Amino acid sequence: METRPEHPVFLTPELRVNIFGLADRETQSRCARVCSLWSNDALNELWKDLESPIPLLSILAPLTDDYERAFTRSITPKDWRRFYQYSERVRYLTVETDTVSKLSSSLLLTISRDRRTPSLTPRLIELYLSSHNDSNALQLSAIFMDESLKRLIVRLPNDEPFNLNFFQEIVYRTPKLETLGIHMLFSMGTFGESLSTLIRDLNSLRKLTIPLFSFTSTIAEAAATLPQLNTIEFEHRRSCSSGNLKDMDEFSPVLPNGAFHLLTSLSVGIGLKELNNFISTGAMPNLTRLGIYSRELETSRAVFDFIVCASRFVLQLKSFTLDLIPEHAADMVEAEDALGLTNGEGVELDIVTLATLLPIRDLKHLTVFYFSYHRPLRLTNADVSTLLKDWTKLEKLSLNNEPIIFEKPMLSLDILPHIISICPKLVYLDFYVDCVDLPPRRLVDFIDVLPGRLEKFNLGVSPKGDMLYPLALYLSKILGPKCLVYANTSWFRYIDDVMSSKRGASFNNRIWNNEKQEEFNKIMTVLRAELNEERKAAEGLVKRVQELEKEVEDLTSTMRLLRKRIGVTELRDYPFRSMVDIRIIFSTLSSVLLFQITFLGRNIKRFTCLALKFLILVVLRLACIFRSP
């Protein structure tokens, strides 16, 4: 007899799907066998994402364990019905061509000939095809494409040339494709025309991902014709190639009217001079995210001209990234000498200052700004305050925290409280700053935690010294209790060159390895716990003061009521103002009382009432004297 779970959580489909989605595959398989209520949802999660097509093909019939895998028996219509019950659940599929190449030709022929529908996976959303050295296997993997496919990522074989008919298969099989990613390890020039034809024929394409230095004039002209394209970017991973720099020697696309009218995000590797001409055409009026990764050494004049151009033609920009550190960092100083940027002895003649970056303030909607340069920026604390003035919407800020060439920073940590106060929405921050010369301890004690939203603070290669406690003490006073402080770089493209150069020794002293990071985190945890206790004690004192002030207010109100009852006017109208006046009043009152008691026997009761009334007046006056500051 079938049993059903009675807990209301498992009777709610949305909650049930979320729970199954967090489980591992073994648990999902067991849940699918609990009851019919769980079975469908658990199977959907189990078959939703496949890292290989082998489990799916095994549903048709068992496979042999030979080098070329084949079916152990013939396929019946019943097998196909069972196959589609599971294949329609697949949403994400990864196909390694090494796996496809091990499938026998008879197996592929059986699938192609006997399948009941044109599509093997009718509800597939994303397909990742990876080919290393076998272009024929890449061609065979096209059988998993169908018109429901929305995202296709292809890693082309390392050996060139490969069969360019594969691009025609993509156009024919995936007419509704919205995202296309191309990864390759060879030059774009060998098949640039074929790829541009593929891009031009994908009318539904919304997002294009290509290697860093692969956005050539031909590709740009093809992408400009797509009516729904809104994103062009490169894949930022170690396993992906950056393309060939020679492909970008001449970037001068001819764009039609209305080109890139829906483009909102552009991340490419182009020189600033060429990109100036590209942007100044006004072809991207709705651009909100711009990322530039230069392939050559850029001067401060080129940086200034590009920022001015961006502030004129892309006014809706919200995210702006300028990564101007070339690929080969080991030859940086020699390249500067060749361009005349240094005097031959390593003394720089061309520097980035406040005047270089100041035009960026014209981008009123900017919330993210990343800037990296091979030398430290010549910015003082006052310059940073000027640059960020009225920039209240800023959420992420990076001011070159990892220059290749190390010099003494001009910024000090004193600027950190000002940045947090100027930019209250800031969640990420990094800059190249002096972490050795810290404020004196007596000044640090007066600093309090700022009410900012900062979550991450990256010191990069800033000089920090060997002692972590002074730095942790200062930062724990400024940053919130949940802000993560760390020191690392993103130089994965040229880290080997840096480590092998003369700067390798000093580089090791500037970043934190795992042990040093853990030590710093422990110090910050202890200091933050102490600050938290002090803060709680201070809050208790403040609460007690507030209670005392409330009691004083209550006593004052009571005194006012008493004055009204005895008919006394405001005490400030009475002539006595000092303790001498009070003593005179008390001595006179005592003499009068003694005279009345001795000689006025019958009227003593009435006089005593008058005396008590006057005595209360004196007491109230005394209270006012002692309460006054």
Salt bridges, closest charged atoms under 4 A:
ASP41 OD2 - ARG16 NE 2.79
ASP65 OD1 - ARG69 NH2 3.89
ASP79 OD2 - ARG73 NH1 2.75
GLU96 OE1 - HIS132 NE2 3.93
ASP114 OD1 - ARG113 NE 3.00
GLU126 OE1 - ARG151 NE 2.78
GLU169 OE1 - ARG173 NE 2.72
GLU178 OE2 - LYS150 NZ 3.93
GLU233 OE2 - LYS207 NZ 3.11
GLU235 OE1 - HIS183 NE2 3.98
GLU235 OE2 - ARG237 NE 3.22
ASP249 OD1 - ARG295 NH1 3.77
GLU274 OE2 - ARG295 NH2 3.86
ASP305 OD1 - ARG301 NE 3.44
ASP323 OD2 - ARG493 NH2 3.53
GLU327 OE2 - ARG493 NE 2.71
GLU336 OE2 - HIS374 NE2 2.21
GLU336 OE1 - ARG375 NH2 2.79
GLU348 OE1 - ARG375 NE 3.58
GLU348 OE2 - ARG378 NH2 3.03
GLU407 OE2 - ARG375 NH1 2.64
GLU407 OE1 - ARG378 NH2 3.97
ASP434 OD2 - LYS408 NZ 3.30
ASP437 OD2 - LYS408 NZ 3.70
ASP445 OD1 - ARG441 NE 3.11
GLU547 OE1 - ARG544 NH1 3.26
ASP554 OD1 - LYS550 NZ 3.16
GLU570 OE1 - ARG572 NH1 3.80
